[in-house]
């Protein structure tokens, strides 16, 4: 059984190559359906269930949001894409990941080096252009955690919400197993992508919960907006882990 699951994961990951080529000649709606199909199927092979809670309708309307989420694993992107295909902002390191980096580039991911002001400015310009047609999702902690807490949000990319007057859609992600918190999908420390995939492969009872919170209209400056959004996401996580 374990061998078959590994084979299915490998074959499905390789399937992304022709699908990405198909994306190049597809409309925006078709692109979203292709991405959503691949992500849903990957989660199914991993035997990970996804549950959406909270203000769920906001994920399915036609509005464009700056989606803001806490960050636990590379799997977060797959979970969100399976529900709401979006453009993601990711660390520049992701671009060098085997195959996944190429897929990220092909699906419009905006890469950023947070230690370079020029990179942040370029990312903001791209985000503002993309927000015209698609929702954009950021992980403003700047790194992943074990999921038990939310690091302070870096405020730079919140400027895109203010400049485009697009509402922020806060998302609180958590993973549970047998109705209790689980950190088994956490992508932290020096773990490699392959190690993480193999670890998750051995699980079969993980549930990803995507809690959609009340949208926030852009107000004040980016630091105030980041702080307020952090407070809401962090409070939601604390309430659900207690």
MIDOSE-1310 file (N, C-alpha, C; in nm, 2 decimals, decimal comma, always signed):
residues 242
xxxx	+0,08/-0,12/+0,00/+0,00/+0,00/+0,00/+0,09/+0,13/+0,00; +0,19/+0,13/+0,08/+0,28/+0,24/+0,09/+0,35/+0,27/-0,04; +0,39/+0,16/-0,11/+0,45/+0,17/-0,24/+0,36/+0,23/-0,34; +0,24/+0,18/-0,34/+0,14/+0,23/-0,44/+0,11/+0,38/-0,42
xxxx	+0,10/+0,42/-0,29/+0,08/+0,56/-0,26/+0,19/+0,65/-0,31; +0,31/+0,60/-0,29/+0,43/+0,67/-0,33/+0,43/+0,69/-0,48; +0,39/+0,58/-0,55/+0,39/+0,58/-0,70/+0,28/+0,68/-0,75; +0,17/+0,68/-0,69/+0,06/+0,77/-0,73/+0,10/+0,91/-0,71
xxxx	+0,17/+0,94/-0,60/+0,22/+1,08/-0,57/+0,32/+1,12/-0,68; +0,41/+1,03/-0,71/+0,51/+1,06/-0,81/+0,45/+1,09/-0,95; +0,36/+1,00/-0,99/+0,30/+1,01/-1,12/+0,21/+1,14/-1,13; +0,14/+1,17/-1,02/+0,06/+1,29/-1,02/+0,15/+1,42/-1,03
xxxx	+0,26/+1,41/-0,95/+0,35/+1,53/-0,96/+0,40/+1,55/-1,10; +0,44/+1,44/-1,17/+0,49/+1,44/-1,31/+0,38/+1,49/-1,40; +0,25/+1,46/-1,37/+0,14/+1,50/-1,46/+0,14/+1,65/-1,47; +0,19/+1,72/-1,37/+0,19/+1,87/-1,37/+0,26/+1,93/-1,49
xxxx	+0,36/+1,85/-1,55/+0,44/+1,90/-1,66/+0,34/+1,93/-1,79; +0,27/+1,83/-1,83/+0,18/+1,86/-1,95/+0,07/+1,96/-1,91; +0,03/+1,95/-1,78/-0,08/+2,04/-1,74/-0,03/+2,19/-1,75; +0,09/+2,21/-1,71/+0,15/+2,35/-1,72/+0,16/+2,40/-1,86
xxxx	+0,19/+2,31/-1,95/+0,20/+2,34/-2,09/+0,06/+2,38/-2,14; -0,04/+2,31/-2,09/-0,18/+2,34/-2,13/-0,22/+2,47/-2,07; -0,17/+2,51/-1,96/-0,21/+2,63/-1,89/-0,17/+2,75/-1,98; -0,05/+2,73/-2,06/+0,00/+2,84/-2,14/-0,10/+2,88/-2,25
xxxx	-0,18/+2,79/-2,29/-0,27/+2,82/-2,41/-0,42/+2,82/-2,36; -0,44/+2,83/-2,23/-0,58/+2,83/-2,17/-0,62/+2,97/-2,13; -0,75/+2,99/-2,12/-0,80/+3,11/-2,07/-0,78/+3,12/-1,91; -0,81/+3,23/-1,85/-0,79/+3,24/-1,71/-0,88/+3,14/-1,63
xxxx	-1,01/+3,13/-1,68/-1,10/+3,04/-1,61/-1,05/+2,89/-1,63; -1,00/+2,86/-1,74/-0,95/+2,72/-1,77/-0,83/+2,70/-1,68; -0,74/+2,80/-1,67/-0,62/+2,78/-1,59/-0,65/+2,75/-1,45; -0,75/+2,83/-1,40/-0,79/+2,81/-1,26/-0,85/+2,66/-1,24
xxxx	-0,93/+2,62/-1,33/-0,98/+2,48/-1,32/-0,87/+2,37/-1,33; -0,77/+2,40/-1,41/-0,66/+2,30/-1,42/-0,58/+2,30/-1,29; -0,55/+2,41/-1,23/-0,48/+2,42/-1,11/-0,56/+2,36/-1,00; -0,69/+2,39/-0,99/-0,77/+2,34/-0,89/-0,78/+2,18/-0,89
xxxx	-0,80/+2,13/-1,01/-0,80/+1,99/-1,03/-0,68/+1,92/-0,98; -0,56/+1,97/-1,02/-0,43/+1,91/-0,98/-0,42/+1,91/-0,83; -0,45/+2,02/-0,77/-0,43/+2,03/-0,62/-0,53/+1,94/-0,55; -0,65/+1,94/-0,59/-0,75/+1,85/-0,53/-0,71/+1,71/-0,54
xxxx	-0,66/+1,67/-0,66/-0,62/+1,53/-0,68/-0,50/+1,50/-0,59; -0,41/+1,59/-0,58/-0,29/+1,56/-0,50/-0,33/+1,54/-0,35; -0,42/+1,63/-0,30/-0,46/+1,61/-0,16/-0,54/+1,48/-0,14; -0,61/+1,44/-0,24/-0,68/+1,31/-0,24/-0,59/+1,20/-0,23
xxxx	-0,48/+1,20/-0,30/-0,38/+1,09/-0,30/-0,31/+1,09/-0,16; -0,28/+1,21/-0,11/-0,22/+1,22/+0,02/-0,32/+1,18/+0,13; -0,45/+1,17/+0,10/-0,56/+1,14/+0,19/-0,57/+1,25/+0,29; -0,57/+1,37/+0,24/-0,59/+1,49/+0,33/-0,72/+1,55/+0,29
xxxx	-0,81/+1,56/+0,39/-0,94/+1,62/+0,37/-0,93/+1,77/+0,39; -1,00/+1,85/+0,32/-1,00/+2,00/+0,34/-1,14/+2,04/+0,38; -1,14/+2,12/+0,49/-1,27/+2,17/+0,54/-1,26/+2,33/+0,54; -1,37/+2,39/+0,49/-1,37/+2,54/+0,49/-1,47/+2,58/+0,59
xxxx	-1,43/+2,67/+0,68/-1,52/+2,72/+0,79/-1,53/+2,87/+0,78; -1,61/+2,93/+0,86/-1,62/+3,08/+0,87/-1,70/+3,14/+0,75; -1,65/+3,25/+0,70/-1,72/+3,32/+0,60/-1,69/+3,26/+0,46; -1,73/+3,14/+0,44/-1,70/+3,06/+0,32/-1,74/+3,13/+0,19
xxxx	-1,86/+3,19/+0,18/-1,90/+3,25/+0,05/-1,80/+3,35/-0,01; -1,72/+3,41/+0,08/-1,62/+3,51/+0,02/-1,52/+3,45/-0,07; -1,50/+3,32/-0,05/-1,40/+3,25/-0,13/-1,46/+3,22/-0,27; -1,59/+3,22/-0,29/-1,65/+3,18/-0,41/-1,72/+3,29/-0,49
xxxx	-1,71/+3,41/-0,44/-1,77/+3,52/-0,52/-1,66/+3,57/-0,62; -1,70/+3,67/-0,70/-1,61/+3,71/-0,81/-1,52/+3,82/-0,77; -1,52/+3,86/-0,65/-1,44/+3,97/-0,60/-1,29/+3,93/-0,60; -1,20/+4,03/-0,61/-1,06/+4,01/-0,60/-1,01/+4,06/-0,46
xxxx	-0,94/+3,97/-0,39/-0,89/+4,00/-0,26/-0,74/+3,99/-0,25; -0,68/+4,06/-0,15/-0,55/+4,03/-0,10/-0,57/+3,93/+0,01; -0,55/+3,81/-0,02/-0,57/+3,70/+0,08/-0,45/+3,69/+0,17; -0,47/+3,69/+0,30/-0,36/+3,69/+0,40/-0,37/+3,57/+0,49
xxxx	-0,27/+3,48/+0,49/-0,28/+3,36/+0,57/-0,16/+3,34/+0,66; -0,18/+3,27/+0,77/-0,07/+3,22/+0,84/+0,00/+3,10/+0,76; +0,12/+3,07/+0,79/+0,20/+2,98/+0,71/+0,26/+2,86/+0,79; +0,22/+2,74/+0,75/+0,27/+2,62/+0,82/+0,35/+2,53/+0,73
xxxx	+0,31/+2,52/+0,61/+0,37/+2,42/+0,52/+0,36/+2,46/+0,37; +0,44/+2,40/+0,28/+0,43/+2,42/+0,14/+0,29/+2,37/+0,10; +0,23/+2,28/+0,18/+0,10/+2,23/+0,15/-0,01/+2,33/+0,16; +0,02/+2,44/+0,24/-0,08/+2,55/+0,25/-0,13/+2,60/+0,11
xxxx	-0,03/+2,61/+0,02/-0,06/+2,66/-0,11/-0,15/+2,56/-0,19; -0,12/+2,43/-0,17/-0,21/+2,33/-0,24/-0,35/+2,34/-0,18; -0,36/+2,35/-0,05/-0,49/+2,36/+0,01/-0,57/+2,48/-0,04; -0,51/+2,59/-0,04/-0,58/+2,72/-0,08/-0,62/+2,71/-0,23
xxxx	-0,52/+2,66/-0,31/-0,55/+2,65/-0,45/-0,66/+2,55/-0,49; -0,68/+2,45/-0,40/-0,78/+2,35/-0,42/-0,92/+2,41/-0,40; -0,93/+2,52/-0,33/-1,05/+2,59/-0,30/-1,07/+2,72/-0,38; -0,96/+2,80/-0,38/-0,97/+2,93/-0,44/-0,84/+2,95/-0,52
xxxx	-0,83/+2,91/-0,65/-0,71/+2,94/-0,73/-0,67/+3,08/-0,73; -0,55/+3,11/-0,69/-0,50/+3,25/-0,67/-0,36/+3,26/-0,72; -0,31/+3,38/-0,72/-0,17/+3,41/-0,74/-0,10/+3,42/-0,61; +0,01/+3,35/-0,59/+0,08/+3,35/-0,46/+0,21/+3,43/-0,47
xxxx	+0,25/+3,49/-0,36/+0,38/+3,55/-0,34/+0,46/+3,46/-0,26; +0,58/+3,42/-0,31/+0,66/+3,32/-0,24/+0,81/+3,37/-0,23; +0,88/+3,32/-0,14/+1,02/+3,35/-0,12/+1,10/+3,30/-0,25; +1,20/+3,37/-0,29/+1,27/+3,34/-0,41/+1,33/+3,20/-0,41
xxxx	+1,35/+3,15/-0,29/+1,41/+3,01/-0,28/+1,32/+2,91/-0,34; +1,19/+2,93/-0,34/+1,09/+2,83/-0,40/+1,12/+2,81/-0,54; +1,16/+2,91/-0,61/+1,19/+2,90/-0,76/+1,29/+2,79/-0,79; +1,38/+2,76/-0,70/+1,48/+2,66/-0,72/+1,44/+2,52/-0,68
xxxx	+1,32/+2,50/-0,63/+1,28/+2,37/-0,59/+1,26/+2,28/-0,71; +1,30/+2,16/-0,70/+1,28/+2,07/-0,82/+1,13/+2,06/-0,86; +1,11/+2,08/-0,98/+0,97/+2,07/-1,04/+0,87/+2,17/-0,98; +0,86/+2,17/-0,85/+0,76/+2,26/-0,79/+0,79/+2,40/-0,81
xxxx	+0,92/+2,44/-0,82/+0,96/+2,57/-0,85/+0,92/+2,61/-0,99; +0,94/+2,52/-1,08/+0,90/+2,55/-1,22/+0,75/+2,56/-1,23; +0,68/+2,48/-1,16/+0,53/+2,49/-1,16/+0,49/+2,62/-1,11; +0,55/+2,66/-1,00/+0,52/+2,79/-0,94/+0,54/+2,91/-1,04
xxxx	+0,65/+2,90/-1,11/+0,67/+3,00/-1,21/+0,57/+3,00/-1,32; +0,53/+2,88/-1,37/+0,44/+2,86/-1,48/+0,30/+2,91/-1,44; +0,26/+2,90/-1,31/+0,13/+2,94/-1,26/+0,13/+3,08/-1,21; +0,23/+3,16/-1,24/+0,22/+3,30/-1,21/+0,27/+3,35/-1,07
xxxx	+0,33/+3,26/-1,00/+0,38/+3,30/-0,86/+0,48/+3,42/-0,87; +0,46/+3,51/-0,78/+0,55/+3,63/-0,77/+0,66/+3,60/-0,67; +0,78/+3,59/-0,71/+0,89/+3,56/-0,62/+0,95/+3,69/-0,56; +0,99/+3,68/-0,43/+1,04/+3,80/-0,36/+1,16/+3,76/-0,27
xxxx	+1,25/+3,85/-0,27/+1,36/+3,85/-0,16/+1,33/+3,96/-0,07; +1,28/+3,93/+0,05/+1,24/+4,03/+0,15/+1,35/+4,12/+0,20; +1,47/+4,07/+0,18/+1,58/+4,16/+0,23/+1,63/+4,26/+0,13; +1,56/+4,26/+0,01/+1,60/+4,36/-0,09/+1,48/+4,45/-0,11
xxxx	+1,50/+4,58/-0,09/+1,39/+4,68/-0,10/+1,34/+4,69/-0,25; +1,44/+4,68/-0,34/+1,40/+4,68/-0,48/+1,31/+4,56/-0,52; +1,34/+4,44/-0,46/+1,26/+4,33/-0,49/+1,11/+4,35/-0,44; +1,10/+4,41/-0,32/+0,97/+4,43/-0,26/+0,89/+4,53/-0,35
xxxx	+0,96/+4,63/-0,40/+0,89/+4,73/-0,49/+0,84/+4,66/-0,62; +0,93/+4,57/-0,67/+0,89/+4,50/-0,79/+0,77/+4,41/-0,77; +0,78/+4,34/-0,65/+0,67/+4,25/-0,62/+0,54/+4,32/-0,60; +0,54/+4,44/-0,54/+0,42/+4,52/-0,52/+0,36/+4,56/-0,65
xxxx	+0,44/+4,60/-0,75/+0,39/+4,64/-0,88/+0,32/+4,52/-0,94; +0,38/+4,40/-0,94/+0,32/+4,28/-1,00/+0,19/+4,25/-0,93; +0,19/+4,26/-0,79/+0,07/+4,23/-0,72/-0,04/+4,32/-0,76; -0,02/+4,45/-0,77/-0,12/+4,54/-0,81/-0,18/+4,51/-0,95
xxxx	-0,09/+4,47/-1,04/-0,14/+4,44/-1,17/-0,22/+4,31/-1,17; -0,18/+4,21/-1,09/-0,25/+4,08/-1,08/-0,39/+4,10/-1,01; -0,39/+4,19/-0,91/-0,52/+4,21/-0,84/-0,63/+4,26/-0,92; -0,60/+4,31/-1,04/-0,71/+4,35/-1,13/-0,79/+4,23/-1,18
xxxx	-0,73/+4,12/-1,20/-0,80/+4,00/-1,25/-0,81/+3,88/-1,16; -0,71/+3,87/-1,06/-0,71/+3,75/-0,97/-0,69/+3,79/-0,83; -0,73/+3,71/-0,74/-0,69/+3,73/-0,60/-0,55/+3,69/-0,58; -0,48/+3,76/-0,49/-0,34/+3,74/-0,46/-0,33/+3,70/-0,32
xxxx	-0,25/+3,59/-0,29/-0,24/+3,54/-0,15/-0,09/+3,56/-0,10; -0,08/+3,61/+0,02/+0,05/+3,63/+0,08/+0,06/+3,56/+0,22; +0,18/+3,52/+0,26/+0,21/+3,47/+0,39/+0,30/+3,57/+0,46; +0,24/+3,67/+0,52/+0,33/+3,78/+0,57/+0,41/+3,75/+0,69
xxxx	+0,41/+3,63/+0,75/+0,50/+3,59/+0,85/+0,64/+3,58/+0,80; +0,65/+3,56/+0,67/+0,78/+3,55/+0,60/+0,85/+3,41/+0,61; +0,79/+3,32/+0,69/+0,84/+3,19/+0,70/+0,73/+3,10/+0,76; +0,76/+2,97/+0,76/+0,65/+2,88/+0,82/+0,68/+2,85/+0,96
xxxx	+0,58/+2,81/+1,03/+0,59/+2,77/+1,18/+0,53/+2,63/+1,20; +0,53/+2,59/+1,32/+0,47/+2,46/+1,35/+0,32/+2,47/+1,36; +0,26/+2,59/+1,34/+0,12/+2,61/+1,34/+0,05/+2,64/+1,47; +0,13/+2,64/+1,58/+0,07/+2,67/+1,71/+0,06/+2,82/+1,74
xxxx	+0,13/+2,90/+1,66/+0,13/+3,04/+1,69/+0,14/+3,12/+1,55; +0,12/+3,25/+1,55/+0,13/+3,33/+1,43/+0,24/+3,43/+1,46; +0,35/+3,43/+1,38/+0,45/+3,53/+1,39/+0,40/+3,67/+1,35; +0,46/+3,77/+1,40/+0,42/+3,91/+1,35/+0,42/+3,92/+1,20
xxxx	+0,33/+3,99/+1,15/+0,32/+4,01/+1,00/+0,41/+4,12/+0,95; +0,49/+4,09/+0,85/+0,56/+4,20/+0,78/+0,47/+4,28/+0,70; +0,48/+4,41/+0,71/+0,38/+4,50/+0,65/+0,39/+4,54/+0,51; +0,51/+4,52/+0,45/+0,54/+4,58/+0,32/+0,43/+4,55/+0,21
xxxx	+0,39/+4,42/+0,20/+0,30/+4,38/+0,09/+0,16/+4,42/+0,11; +0,13/+4,47/+0,24/-0,01/+4,51/+0,26/-0,04/+4,64/+0,19; +0,07/+4,71/+0,14/+0,05/+4,83/+0,06/-0,03/+4,81/-0,06; -0,02/+4,68/-0,12/-0,10/+4,65/-0,24/-0,25/+4,66/-0,22
xxxx	-0,29/+4,63/-0,10/-0,44/+4,64/-0,06/-0,48/+4,79/-0,06; -0,39/+4,87/+0,00/-0,42/+5,02/+0,01/-0,42/+5,08/-0,13; -0,32/+5,05/-0,21/-0,30/+5,12/-0,34/-0,41/+5,08/-0,44; -0,46/+4,95/-0,43/-0,57/+4,90/-0,52/-0,71/+4,91/-0,47
xxxx	-0,72/+4,95/-0,34/-0,84/+4,95/-0,27/-0,91/+4,81/-0,27; -0,83/+4,71/-0,27/-0,89/+4,57/-0,26/-0,89/+4,53/-0,11; -1,00/+4,47/-0,07/-1,02/+4,42/+0,06/-0,92/+4,31/+0,09; -0,88/+4,30/+0,22/-0,80/+4,18/+0,27/-0,90/+4,07/+0,31
xxxx	-0,87/+3,95/+0,27/-0,95/+3,84/+0,32/-0,85/+3,75/+0,41; -0,87/+3,77/+0,54/-0,78/+3,69/+0,63/-0,82/+3,54/+0,63; -0,72/+3,46/+0,63/-0,74/+3,31/+0,64/-0,66/+3,26/+0,75; -0,72/+3,17/+0,83/-0,65/+3,10/+0,94/-0,64/+2,95/+0,91
xxxx	-0,52/+2,90/+0,88/-0,51/+2,76/+0,85/-0,46/+2,68/+0,97; -0,51/+2,56/+0,98/-0,46/+2,47/+1,09/-0,49/+2,33/+1,04; -0,41/+2,24/+1,09/-0,42/+2,10/+1,05/-0,45/+2,02/+1,18; -0,55/+1,92/+1,17/-0,58/+1,84/+1,28/-0,58/+1,69/+1,25
xxxx	-0,57/+1,61/+1,35/-0,57/+1,47/+1,33/-0,64/+1,41/+1,45; -0,75/+1,33/+1,42/-0,83/+1,27/+1,53/-0,88/+1,39/+1,62; -0,93/+1,49/+1,56/-0,99/+1,61/+1,63/-0,89/+1,68/+1,72; -0,76/+1,66/+1,70/-0,66/+1,73/+1,78/-0,56/+1,80/+1,69
xxxx	-0,50/+1,91/+1,74/-0,40/+1,98/+1,66/-0,29/+1,88/+1,61; -0,24/+1,90/+1,49/-0,13/+1,82/+1,44/-0,03/+1,91/+1,37; +0,10/+1,88/+1,40/+0,21/+1,95/+1,33/+0,28/+1,86/+1,23; +0,22/+1,76/+1,19/+0,29/+1,66/+1,10/+0,31/+1,71/+0,96
xxxx	+0,24/+1,81/+0,92/+0,27/+1,87/+0,79/+0,36/+1,99/+0,79; +0,40/+2,03/+0,91/+0,48/+2,15/+0,93/+0,61/+2,14/+0,85; +0,64/+2,24/+0,78/+0,76/+2,25/+0,70/+0,86/+2,35/+0,76; +0,94/+2,30/+0,86/+1,02/+2,39/+0,94/+1,16/+2,34/+0,95
xxxx	+1,24/+2,42/+1,01/+1,39/+2,39/+1,03/+1,46/+2,36/+0,90; +1,53/+2,25/+0,90/+1,61/+2,22/+0,78/+1,55/+2,11/+0,69; +1,42/+2,09/+0,71/+1,35/+1,98/+0,64/+1,35/+2,01/+0,49; +1,38/+1,91/+0,41/+1,38/+1,93/+0,26/+1,24/+1,90/+0,21
xxxx	+1,21/+1,94/+0,09/+1,08/+1,92/+0,03/+1,05/+1,77/+0,02; +1,15/+1,70/-0,02/+1,13/+1,55/-0,04/+1,10/+1,49/+0,10; +1,18/+1,53/+0,20/+1,16/+1,47/+0,34/+1,01/+1,50/+0,38; +0,97/+1,62/+0,35/+0,83/+1,66/+0,39/+0,73/+1,58/+0,32
xxxx	+0,75/+1,56/+0,19/+0,65/+1,48/+0,11/+0,64/+1,34/+0,17; +0,76/+1,28/+0,20/+0,76/+1,14/+0,25/+0,70/+1,13/+0,38; +0,72/+1,23/+0,47/+0,66/+1,23/+0,60/+0,51/+1,24/+0,59; +0,46/+1,33/+0,51/+0,31/+1,35/+0,49/+0,25/+1,23/+0,43
xxxx	+0,32/+1,16/+0,34/+0,27/+1,04/+0,27/+0,23/+0,93/+0,37; +0,30/+0,93/+0,48/+0,28/+0,82/+0,58/+0,16/+0,84/+0,67; +0,09/+0,96/+0,65/-0,03/+0,99/+0,73/-0,15/+0,97/+0,65; -0,26/+0,95/+0,72/-0,39/+0,92/+0,65/-0,51/+0,98/+0,71
xxxx	-0,49/+1,06/+0,82/-0,60/+1,11/+0,90/-0,59/+1,26/+0,91; -0,51/+1,33/+0,83/-0,49/+1,47/+0,84/-0,61/+1,55/+0,78; -0,66/+1,65/+0,85/-0,76/+1,74/+0,80/-0,71/+1,88/+0,80; -0,71/+1,94/+0,68/-0,67/+2,08/+0,67/-0,80/+2,17/+0,69
xxxx	-0,79/+2,26/+0,79/-0,91/+2,35/+0,81/-0,87/+2,49/+0,76; -0,95/+2,54/+0,67/-0,93/+2,67/+0,62/-1,04/+2,76/+0,67; -1,01/+2,84/+0,77/-1,11/+2,93/+0,83/-1,10/+3,07/+0,77; -1,21/+3,10/+0,70/-1,22/+3,23/+0,63/-1,28/+3,33/+0,73
xxxx	-1,21/+3,44/+0,75/-1,25/+3,54/+0,84/-1,31/+3,66/+0,77; -1,37/+3,75/+0,84/-1,44/+3,87/+0,79/-1,34/+3,95/+0,71; -1,38/+3,99/+0,58/-1,29/+4,08/+0,50/-1,26/+4,21/+0,57; -1,15/+4,27/+0,54/-1,11/+4,39/+0,60/-1,09/+4,50/+0,49
xxxx	-1,16/+4,61/+0,50/-1,13/+4,71/+0,41/-1,00/+4,78/+0,43; -0,93/+4,82/+0,33/-0,80/+4,89/+0,35/-0,82/+5,02/+0,43; -0,74/+5,04/+0,53/-0,76/+5,17/+0,61/-0,63/+5,19/+0,68; -0,60/+5,32/+0,71/-0,48/+5,36/+0,78/-0,36/+5,33/+0,69
xxxx	-0,25/+5,31/+0,76/-0,13/+5,28/+0,68/-0,10/+5,13/+0,68; +0,00/+5,08/+0,61/+0,02/+4,94/+0,59/+0,06/+4,87/+0,72; +0,13/+4,94/+0,81/+0,17/+4,88/+0,94/+0,05/+4,86/+1,03; -0,04/+4,95/+1,03/-0,17/+4,94/+1,11/-0,25/+4,82/+1,05
xxxx	-0,26/+4,82/+0,92/-0,34/+4,71/+0,85/-0,28/+4,57/+0,88; -0,15/+4,56/+0,88/-0,08/+4,43/+0,90/-0,10/+4,39/+1,05; -0,09/+4,49/+1,14/-0,11/+4,46/+1,28/-0,25/+4,41/+1,31; -0,35/+4,48/+1,25/-0,49/+4,45/+1,28/-0,52/+4,31/+1,22
xxxx	-0,47/+4,28/+1,10/-0,50/+4,15/+1,04/-0,43/+4,04/+1,12; -0,31/+4,06/+1,17/-0,24/+3,97/+1,25/-0,32/+3,94/+1,38; -0,37/+4,04/+1,44/-0,45/+4,02/+1,56/-0,57/+3,93/+1,54; -0,64/+3,95/+1,43/-0,76/+3,87/+1,40/-0,72/+3,73/+1,37
xxxx	-0,62/+3,70/+1,29/-0,58/+3,57/+1,25/-0,52/+3,49/+1,38; -0,44/+3,56/+1,45/-0,38/+3,50/+1,57/-0,49/+3,47/+1,68; -0,58/+3,56/+1,70/-0,69/+3,53/+1,79/-0,77/+3,41/+1,75; -0,80/+3,40/+1,62/-0,88/+3,29/+1,57/-0,81/+3,16/+1,60
xxxx	-0,68/+3,16/+1,57/-0,60/+3,03/+1,59/-0,59/+3,00/+1,74; -0,57/+3,09/+1,82/-0,57/+3,07/+1,97/-0,70/+3,01/+2,02; -0,81/+3,06/+1,97/-0,94/+3,01/+2,01/-0,97/+2,87/+1,97; -0,91/+2,83/+1,85/-0,94/+2,70/+1,80/-0,84/+2,60/+1,85
xx	-0,73/+2,64/+1,90/-0,63/+2,54/+1,96/-0,65/+2,53/+2,11; -0,73/+2,61/+2,17/-0,74/+2,60/+2,32/-0,84/+2,49/+2,35
